[in-house]
Amino acid sequence: MSKPRLATLWLDGCSGCHMSLLDLDERLLELATKADFVFSPLVDVKEFPRDVDIALVEGAIGTDEDREKILKVRERSRLLVAFGDCAVTGNVPAMRNPHGTCCVLARAYHETVTESPQTPTENLPRLAERVCPIHEVVAVDLVIPGCPPPADVIHEVLTELVAGRMPDPARLSRFGQ
């Protein structure tokens, strides 16, 4: 029997959810014996693969590039898990929404700079006018709340999913409070 294909990635956010994933320590190695990590910041694969069983995605949709990525991830994944509060609610990246992209860029690159104020333009994705959580762009099968979610919760969810069982969403929702 083949192992489930597991992918992780982050969009707009701090990467704290992946740090929490790394806090699994030796349990991460145990999971690696039960699942094939086919895409992740933890492995050196550049293109999101096809036929992914479980995609664990942290971060909000804050750029056109993020939107393209999440559409591809959804198309190529059987289960999509929104992982952490940025993915579930928009959280910190969405704090720019009330002010607008232009105001945020002006504040960051012009108003607070004393020498050569300029907005960077090269090799950067275009910021979306509004940051949104993943479920506003694609269907999400499961959410893991938390900022970041505790390593024990991540372990519990991945253990269940890798074994072919869906974790109880009601049990998970208490961790986001």
VMD Tcl script that draws the C-alpha trace (Angstrom):
set ca {
  {0.00 0.00 0.00}
  {1.38 3.43 -0.93}
  {1.82 6.15 1.65}
  {-0.33 9.29 1.49}
  {1.31 12.21 -0.33}
  {1.63 15.19 2.02}
  {2.43 18.77 1.04}
  {2.87 21.90 3.15}
  {3.29 25.49 2.06}
  {2.84 29.02 3.32}
  {1.42 32.08 1.68}
  {1.24 35.53 3.36}
  {2.13 35.12 7.02}
  {5.05 34.77 9.35}
  {5.84 31.05 8.86}
  {5.10 30.47 12.55}
  {2.79 27.58 11.70}
  {5.66 25.78 9.98}
  {7.83 26.47 13.02}
  {5.12 24.78 15.09}
  {5.19 21.87 12.62}
  {8.93 21.59 13.24}
  {8.18 21.49 16.98}
  {6.89 17.97 16.37}
  {10.57 17.00 16.65}
  {10.92 13.20 16.49}
  {7.18 12.84 15.82}
  {7.83 14.50 12.45}
  {10.26 11.69 11.63}
  {7.60 9.16 12.67}
  {5.09 10.85 10.33}
  {7.66 10.69 7.54}
  {7.56 6.89 7.77}
  {3.78 6.99 7.20}
  {3.54 9.73 4.55}
  {5.62 10.97 1.64}
  {6.46 14.67 2.01}
  {6.21 15.67 -1.65}
  {6.28 19.47 -1.31}
  {7.25 21.72 1.56}
  {9.66 24.45 2.60}
  {11.32 21.48 4.30}
  {12.11 19.71 0.99}
  {13.74 20.97 -2.19}
  {10.87 20.68 -4.70}
  {10.05 23.81 -6.70}
  {6.77 22.88 -8.45}
  {3.64 21.83 -6.55}
  {3.03 18.20 -7.63}
  {-0.14 16.52 -8.83}
  {-2.08 13.91 -6.86}
  {-1.40 15.27 -3.39}
  {-3.50 13.56 -0.72}
  {-3.16 16.18 2.04}
  {-2.14 19.82 1.54}
  {-1.44 21.75 4.73}
  {-1.48 25.48 3.85}
  {-0.63 28.36 6.17}
  {-1.03 32.05 5.42}
  {-3.56 34.33 3.79}
  {-4.08 35.27 0.16}
  {-2.31 38.61 -0.13}
  {-0.87 38.66 -3.65}
  {-1.87 37.61 -7.15}
  {0.85 34.96 -6.84}
  {-0.80 33.58 -3.66}
  {-4.13 33.33 -5.51}
  {-2.50 31.40 -8.37}
  {-0.73 29.08 -5.91}
  {-3.84 28.24 -3.90}
  {-5.87 27.54 -7.05}
  {-3.17 25.11 -8.20}
  {-2.94 23.52 -4.74}
  {-6.72 23.01 -4.60}
  {-6.81 21.53 -8.09}
  {-4.01 19.08 -7.30}
  {-4.98 18.07 -3.74}
  {-7.61 15.70 -2.41}
  {-7.77 17.37 1.04}
  {-6.88 20.99 1.70}
  {-6.26 21.98 5.32}
  {-6.19 25.69 6.23}
  {-3.47 25.76 8.86}
  {-3.31 28.63 11.39}
  {-5.26 31.84 11.89}
  {-3.87 33.66 8.83}
  {-5.18 30.87 6.59}
  {-8.49 30.65 8.50}
  {-9.30 34.37 9.08}
  {-6.66 36.48 7.30}
  {-5.30 37.48 10.73}
  {-2.19 39.71 10.74}
  {-1.72 40.02 6.94}
  {-5.33 41.27 6.67}
  {-4.57 44.16 9.04}
  {-3.67 46.18 5.95}
  {-7.22 45.86 4.55}
  {-8.77 48.92 6.28}
  {-5.94 51.16 5.04}
  {-5.49 49.95 1.47}
  {-2.37 48.75 -0.27}
  {-1.25 52.21 -1.44}
  {-1.36 53.68 2.09}
  {0.52 50.74 3.58}
  {3.24 50.91 0.92}
  {3.53 54.70 1.32}
  {3.88 54.36 5.09}
  {6.46 51.56 4.87}
  {8.62 52.89 2.04}
  {8.19 56.67 2.06}
  {6.91 58.15 5.31}
  {9.28 56.24 7.59}
  {12.39 56.47 5.39}
  {14.94 59.27 5.64}
  {17.19 58.39 2.68}
  {16.07 57.44 -0.83}
  {12.40 56.69 -0.17}
  {11.09 54.39 -2.89}
  {8.65 51.55 -3.25}
  {10.40 48.38 -4.44}
  {9.05 47.12 -7.75}
  {11.47 44.51 -9.08}
  {10.98 40.77 -8.50}
  {8.02 41.28 -6.17}
  {4.52 39.85 -6.52}
  {1.72 42.39 -6.93}
  {-0.14 42.95 -3.66}
  {-3.86 42.25 -3.80}
  {-6.06 45.17 -2.78}
  {-7.59 42.97 -0.08}
  {-6.02 40.11 1.89}
  {-8.41 37.21 2.43}
  {-8.44 33.80 4.11}
  {-8.05 30.71 1.95}
  {-11.72 29.67 2.08}
  {-12.72 32.86 0.24}
  {-10.80 31.65 -2.81}
  {-11.06 27.83 -2.73}
  {-12.93 25.12 -0.85}
  {-11.25 24.08 2.38}
  {-11.80 20.61 3.86}
  {-10.51 21.22 7.39}
  {-9.24 24.13 9.46}
  {-6.63 24.08 12.21}
  {-6.99 27.35 14.14}
  {-4.29 28.93 16.27}
  {-1.53 31.47 15.96}
  {0.27 29.21 15.58}
  {-1.56 25.95 16.22}
  {0.14 23.91 18.96}
  {2.45 21.14 17.77}
  {0.32 18.56 19.59}
  {-2.74 19.61 17.59}
  {-0.84 19.48 14.31}
  {0.42 16.03 15.23}
  {-3.07 14.82 16.12}
  {-4.53 16.13 12.85}
  {-1.76 14.74 10.65}
  {-1.82 11.38 12.41}
  {-5.56 11.09 11.76}
  {-5.35 12.26 8.15}
  {-2.40 10.03 7.29}
  {-4.36 7.09 8.74}
  {-7.27 7.98 6.44}
  {-9.53 9.45 9.14}
  {-10.98 12.95 9.30}
  {-10.35 14.66 12.67}
  {-13.36 16.02 14.54}
  {-13.60 19.75 13.60}
  {-15.43 20.57 16.86}
  {-12.48 19.23 18.82}
  {-10.07 21.41 16.81}
  {-12.08 24.62 17.08}
  {-11.34 24.99 20.79}
  {-7.65 25.58 20.00}
  {-8.35 28.83 18.14}
  {-9.92 30.48 21.18}
}
mol new
graphics top color blue
foreach p $ca { graphics top sphere $p radius 0.5 }
foreach p [lrange $ca 0 end-1] q [lrange $ca 1 end] { graphics top cylinder $p $q radius 0.2 }
display resetview
